[in-house]
Amino acid sequence: MPKAEREGGDPELHELFERFSAQLVSPGGAAALLGLSRKTIYTLGQRKRIRVYHSSEKDRLSETGAKWTYIPVIDLARYADDVGRPFPEWDRKVVAEAESEDGEPGLTRSDDSPTV
């Protein structure tokens, strides 16, 4: 069987998924996990309560103007803890395992990530 090679795709998106061990969701997914609206998710990003990553490449048809937008699941779990919202236990376990595998204590809110 031939070896898979990545010849295309968005390198910026690939790096983001590598950085967070693919533990990212779209704004719609984040809204569903927290039981909030997408608008509220974007507002939380603007207020720096959660990190929201956008592509540097623009898409005029997108509501944010970005080709893609993703949010780290760990930020959603931390926000849920901060405000006392329920958060799916399975997602919380997966995020905790991903953090322990890389040997780092976890991501911090002081990250200088691009937000809306």
C-alpha positions as CSV (number, residue, x, y, z in Angstrom):
1,M,0.0,0.0,0.0
2,P,1.4,3.4,-0.9
3,K,2.4,5.7,1.9
4,A,0.1,8.7,2.4
5,E,1.8,12.0,1.7
6,R,0.3,15.4,2.3
7,E,0.8,17.4,-0.9
8,G,-2.0,19.9,-0.6
9,G,-4.2,21.5,1.9
10,D,-3.9,24.5,4.2
11,P,-0.6,24.3,6.1
12,E,-1.9,26.9,8.6
13,L,-4.9,24.6,9.4
14,H,-2.7,21.5,9.6
15,E,-0.4,23.3,12.1
16,L,-3.5,24.3,14.2
17,F,-4.8,20.7,14.3
18,E,-1.3,19.4,15.2
19,R,-1.0,22.0,18.0
20,F,-4.3,21.0,19.6
21,S,-4.2,17.2,18.8
22,A,-7.2,17.7,16.6
23,Q,-9.3,18.7,19.6
24,L,-11.0,21.6,17.8
25,V,-14.6,22.3,16.9
26,S,-16.4,24.8,14.6
27,P,-18.4,27.6,16.1
28,G,-21.6,25.7,15.5
29,G,-20.1,22.6,17.3
30,A,-19.0,24.8,20.2
31,A,-22.5,26.3,20.4
32,A,-24.0,22.8,20.5
33,L,-21.5,21.6,23.2
34,L,-22.3,24.5,25.5
35,G,-25.9,25.0,24.7
36,L,-25.4,28.5,23.4
37,S,-25.9,30.4,20.1
38,R,-23.1,30.8,17.6
39,K,-23.4,34.6,18.1
40,T,-22.6,34.0,21.8
41,I,-19.6,31.9,20.9
42,Y,-18.2,34.7,18.7
43,T,-18.9,37.2,21.5
44,L,-17.0,34.9,24.0
45,G,-14.1,35.0,21.5
46,Q,-14.2,38.8,21.2
47,R,-14.2,39.0,25.0
48,K,-11.2,36.6,25.1
49,R,-13.0,34.1,27.2
50,I,-12.2,31.4,24.5
51,R,-9.7,31.4,21.7
52,V,-11.1,31.5,18.2
53,Y,-8.8,30.8,15.3
54,H,-9.5,32.0,11.8
55,S,-7.7,31.3,8.5
56,S,-5.6,34.1,7.2
57,E,-7.1,33.4,3.7
58,K,-10.4,35.2,3.2
59,D,-13.7,33.9,1.9
60,R,-16.3,36.6,1.0
61,L,-19.2,34.2,1.5
62,S,-18.4,33.4,5.1
63,E,-20.0,35.3,7.9
64,T,-16.6,36.0,9.5
65,G,-14.8,36.5,6.2
66,A,-12.5,33.6,7.0
67,K,-12.2,30.3,5.0
68,W,-12.3,28.4,8.3
69,T,-12.8,29.0,12.0
70,Y,-12.1,26.6,14.9
71,I,-12.2,26.7,18.7
72,P,-10.1,24.5,21.0
73,V,-12.3,22.1,23.0
74,I,-10.2,22.7,26.1
75,D,-11.3,26.4,26.1
76,L,-14.9,25.3,26.0
77,A,-14.4,22.9,28.9
78,R,-12.7,25.6,31.0
79,Y,-15.4,28.1,30.2
80,A,-18.1,25.6,31.2
81,D,-16.3,25.0,34.5
82,D,-15.9,28.8,35.1
83,V,-19.6,29.5,34.6
84,G,-21.1,26.2,35.9
85,R,-22.5,25.1,32.5
86,P,-22.7,21.3,31.8
87,F,-20.1,20.0,29.4
88,P,-20.1,16.5,28.0
89,E,-17.9,14.2,30.1
90,W,-16.5,12.3,27.1
91,D,-15.1,15.5,25.6
92,R,-13.6,16.5,28.9
93,K,-11.9,13.1,29.2
94,V,-10.5,13.2,25.6
95,V,-9.1,16.7,26.2
96,A,-7.5,15.7,29.5
97,E,-5.8,12.7,27.9
98,A,-4.5,14.8,25.0
99,E,-2.9,17.2,27.5
100,S,-1.3,14.5,29.5
101,E,0.2,12.8,26.4
102,D,2.3,15.8,25.4
103,G,3.7,16.2,28.9
104,E,2.5,19.8,29.2
105,P,0.3,20.9,32.1
106,G,-2.2,22.3,29.6
107,L,-2.8,25.3,27.5
108,T,-3.1,28.7,29.1
109,R,-5.3,31.6,28.5
110,S,-2.3,33.9,28.0
111,D,-1.8,32.5,24.5
112,D,-1.6,35.3,21.9
113,S,-4.0,33.7,19.4
114,P,-6.0,35.5,16.8
115,T,-9.6,36.1,17.6
116,V,-12.5,37.7,15.9
